[in-house]
Amino acid sequence: MTIISDPSGDMHTLWINLIEAARSIKINENTKKLKIALFDLTGCAGCQLQLAESKLMHFNHLIEICHFRMLSSFDYDDYDYDVALVEGCITHQDEVERLKQIRQHAKILVAFGTCACYGGISTQKNRSDMTQTIREVYNSMPIESQSARKISDVVKVEHNISGCPVVKEELERVILSLVIGSQVIFPNYSVCVECRKQLNTCLGKLGKVCLGPLTRAGCNAVCPTGQSVCLGCHGPAEKHNMSAFLDRMKRNGVNYSRVQEKLAFYNAFVPVVSNEA
């Protein structure tokens, strides 16, 4: 079976091929399972839920889950593992220390979800006075909180699986690629490609600020298909064109502050906007 390694190819076909390849692996006494551990920082655990409900649980003959707080309370923090999936962003100093410890025990570290990859929605507090924000949320309760950061600000990350939450099929593609030793690839085209495959009406042409032209595909255009604009939780597509997008918004008469608000929602485009400015 040929496993495609073209980032412009069809990801669903790749997913099917990887599943078939994993199912065809012959198990014997020398077969080593891929040891996987999941850890959560500041986040909602939605990405972990995606894994708990994924098809990966059908491959326990190839995968060993060493640490997954959602499924087991047993603490494997000092265990060595092949792959560490880390969900959530960094907002506390103790998370920095814990993340460094996780990195020491992991051969491969994967940023798992938009919060881990880009800082996510928690970074919205970074644009406000921190003392005032803490007082507004917690009143007089003493609490330590820092500006929200992505995990690659602290440790080396081998792969980013973005999404809010992550897409089960994409998660399965990445993990099964690691299981069978195939190249881990992500689509290099934008959400617009997937949106056209769904025969959706373009929300941008209706005057809405949809980030589909800028955002990496992989979600099957779930938000535009539901008539909601894309907010870019998958981060920038490799072949995006920010200047053309901003020109189009200007021609459509969209106030730039509205565009900035959308681009900053998950913090995924803030560095891109800064670089292209």
N, C-alpha and C positions, 0 to 999 in steps of 0.2 A: 504494500500500500504506500502511495506517495503522499507525504505530508507537505502541503504547500508552504512556502516561506516568503510569499510575496505580500507585502503590506497593503498592496492595492487590490488583493484578491478578495474572494467571498469568505467572510469570517464564519458564516454558518456551516459552509462546506468543510472548512478547517476543523470546526468543532466536532462534526460528525466523524471525520477521519481520525481525529485524536481519540475519540471514544472507542471506535472500532479497533484502533491500534492497541489501546490499553487493554481491551477485552481479550485480545489475541495473545497477550504475553503469557508464556508458559511459566507456571509457578513450580519451584522446586526448593529443596532445603537450602540452596545458596542464594535464593532471591532476597534482596534487601529492600525493605519497605522504606518509602520516603517519609522521614520523620518531620511532621508539621506541628508548629505551635502557633496559637493565636493569642494576641495580647491587645488590651484596650487601654487607651489613654483618655483624653477628653473627647467624648463623642456620645452617640445615642445607641450604639450596638446594632444599628440597622444592617450594617455590612456583615457582621457576624451572623445575623439571622439568615442572610442570603446564603451563607456557606452551610449553615445547619440544615437548610431546606434544599441544598443542591444535590446533584447526582453523584458528587464526590463520595458521599457516604456509601455508595454502592461499590466502591473500589477499595474496601478495607483490606483486601488481600495485597494491595500495592501501597497503601497509605496508612501510616500510624499517626493518629492525632495525639500528640504528647501533652498539649496544654490547650484547653478551650473552656474558659470559665462558664460559658453559657450552657455547656453540656456536662461539665464535671467540676466539682469544687476542689479536686486534688491539685496541689501546687507543684508545678514542674519548673519553677523559675530557674533552678540550677541545672537543668537538663541540657544536654547538647542536642541540637536538632539541625536538620538539613535546611528547612525553610521556616522563617518566622514571618507571620503576617501580623502587621501592627495597624490597628484601627485607631482613629482619633488624632487630634492635634495636641500640641504641647502648650499647657497653660500653667503648669506648676513646676517648681524646681525638682521635686521628687520624681516627676515624670522624666526629666532629663537624665537623672541618675539611673532610673529603671531602664530607660531606652538604651543607654550605654551598656548596661549589663546584658540586655537581650542581644545586642549586636555582638558581644563577645562570644555568645553561645551559638550563634546562627551562622551557617555557611552562606546562606542567601537571605537577605532581608527584603521584604516586600511591603511598600506603603499601600495600605489597604483601604480604599475609599478616598473621597475628595478631601476630607479633613486631614488625613495623613499626608496626602499628596501635595495639597496646596494651603492647608490651614483651614479651609472650609468656611462655613457660615460663622464660626466663632470669631473670625478675624474682623467682623464688623465692629466688635468692641474696640479694636485697635484705633479706630478713627474717632474715638471719644476719650474724654478725660477718664483715666482708669479709676481714680478715687471716686469720682462722681458716679461712674457706672456701677462700681461695687456697692456704693451706698444706695443707689436706686434699686438694685436687685436684692441685696441682702439686708438692707436697713442698717441696724447697729451690730449685726452679727460679725464677729471678726473672721476674716477669711483672706488667704493669700492667693493672689491671682496675678499672672503675668500676661503680657501681650501674646496672643495665639500665634503659634509658629507651626510650619510643616516639619515632619520628622527629619527630612534631609538637611535641615539647618543644623542638626546635631550629630547625625551619624550617616554613614554611607548607605545608600539604598540601591539595590540592584534592579528592581522593577517597581513600576507604579501602576496599580490597578485603580483607576479613578472611577468616580460615579457616586451619586447620592440617592440611593445606595448603589453599591457595585452591582453589575449585571451578572446573574448566575452563570450564563453561558460564557461570558468573558473570563470570569473567575475559573470556571472549569477548564477553559482552553489553556490558561496559564499554568495551572497546577498539573494538568495532564501532560503538557509539553515538558515540564520538569521531570515528571515520572518516567516518560519514555526517552528522555534525552533529546527532544526536538528543540528547535530554535523558538524562543518566545517572541511572538510578533503581535503588534497591534495595528489596526487599520491606520493608514496615513491620510485618509480622506475625511471629509467633514460630514456632519450629521445631515447636511442637505442631500447627500447621495442616498442615504437611507430613507430620507423623507420622500424623495421622488419615487423610490421603489414602493412606498406605501400609497402612492398616488394622492398625497396630501395637497391641499391648497396652501401655497406659500404664505405664511403669516407675515413675512417681510413685505410682500407685495400689498398686504392689507394695511400697511403702515405701522405694524407693531415692531418693537425692538426684540427681534429673535436672534440669538447668537449662534444659530445653526451653521451659518457660513464659516464661522471661526472655530467651531468646536469639533474635537476628534470624535469620529463615529465609534460605534460599539454598543449603543443603547437601543438600536433599531428605531430611533426617532420617536421614543415613547411619549415625550411631552408634546411635540407638535401634532402627533397623531391624536392626542387627546385635546387638541385645540388650546394647548398652553405653550407659551413661548419657551424656547430653549434658553436656559440660564447658564449653560457652559460648565456643568459639573464634571464633564470628562476632560476639561482643559483644552488648550490650544491644539488644533489639528496641525500636522507637520506642514501642510501646504496651504495655510490660511493667508488671507490678504487683509490685514487690518486697515490699511489706508483706503482701500477700495470700499470696505465696509463702512468706514466713517464717512466717506464721500457720499455713499448711498443714503445714509441716515440724514445727512445734511440736505440732500436733494429732496428727501421725503418730508423735510420740515420738522424733523425730530430734534427737540432741544438736547444739546450735548450733555446736560446734567442727567437726563434720563438714560442716555447711553452709558455714561460713567457709572451710574447706579447699578445697571445690569452687569457691566464688566467686573465690578468690584464685589458682586454678591458672594461668590465663593473664593475670591482672592486668586483665582486661576489665571486671570488676564492682567493683573496689576503689573507684573514684571514685563509682560509683552507690550502693554501700552507705554510704559516708561521707556523701554528700549526703542520703540518705533517713533516716540515723540521726539 
